[in-house]
């Protein structure tokens, strides 16, 4: 695949992922997280629940997207059944994404946003 096709594929994947996250996965994950938070009153449980369901939902849907895109760009999927291929892809995505979200990305984004929004609140 040429570099320009890879760039277009990346942009397309980004738009699809952003749409799925904003429209479908985030409302469901936040709804579940707020229910957990109302039962425990510990914010960490809400954060962990939302992160878990966001990663699970996005890994499920983007694994399907990845399989569709790879099947369009290659001639043959191979001798592996579609279900086994999906489960393998989902498991790899989930195993990579969950620790990354819980240990690196989530805390980093919360730290950065806390600094940005504290400054904006103080300026207003």
N, C-alpha and C positions, 0 to 999 in steps of 0.2 A: 504494500500500500504506500502510495506517495505521501510526502510530508503534508501537502495541501489537503489531501483526503483525510489524513489523521487529524489535522486541525479542525476541519469541518465536522468530523465525527465527534471530536471532543466538545465542540461548541453545542452540537445537537444533544449529546449526552448530558451536558451541563443544564441546558434548558429543560430537558425532560426531568432530570433529577430535581431541579428547583421547583418545577410545577408539581411533581408528585409529593415533594416534601411540604410545600406550602398548602396545597389543596387537600391532600388526602392523609398523609402520615402525621404531620404535626398536630392537627386538631384531635385526632384519635389519641395520640400519645399524651398530649397535654390534658385531655379529658381524663384519661386513666390516672395520670400523675396527680391531678388535683383531687381525685377521689381518694387516692392513697394518702395524700397530705391531710385531707380533712379527717381521716381516721387516726392518724398518728401525731399530727402537729409537729413533726420533725421535717424540716425542709430538705434534709439530705435524702430522705426516702422519696420525696417528690422528684428531686433531681435525678436520682438513680433510676427511678421508674420511667421517667420521660426519656432519658438517654437510652435505656434498654429497649423500649418499644420503638423509638426512632431508628435505632440501628437495625433492629429486627425487621421492621417494615421496609426500610430502604434497601436492606440487603436482599430481601425477598423480591421486591419489584425490580431493582436494578440488575439482579441476576438474570431475570427474564429478559430485560433489555439487552444485557450483554450477550446472552445466547442468541437472540434475534439478530443483533448486529454482526456477531461472528459468523452466523450461518449465511448472512447475506454477502460476506466478504470472502468466504471460503467455499470450495466446491463440495466438500463432504464433511460431515460431522464426525464420521468414524463409525466404529462398531459399537460404541457405547449407546445405550438407550437414552432417550431424551430425559426421562425421569432421573436416571442416575447422573447424567450430565448436569441437570439443574441442581440436584441435591449436593453434588460435589462443588459446584460453583457457589451455591448459597453458603455452604459450610465454610469454604475458604474466605468468602467475603465477610461473613459474620465473625469468624475467628480473628481476622485482621482488624475489622472496624470497631468491635466492642472495646477491646483494651485501649485502642487509640483514642476513642471517644471518652472513655472514663478516666484515663491517666494523662493524656496530653491535650487534646483539642478542647474538651469541655472546660477543664480548669483554666486553660489559657484564655479562652473566649470570655468566661465569667470574670476573670481578672481584668482583661482589657475593657470590657463593657462597664465594669464597676468604676474604673478610672474615668472613662468618657462621660458617663451619666452623672457622676458626682461633680465633675467640672461644669457640666451644663446646668445642673440644678443650682450650683453656687453662683453661676453667672446670671441666672434669671432672677 
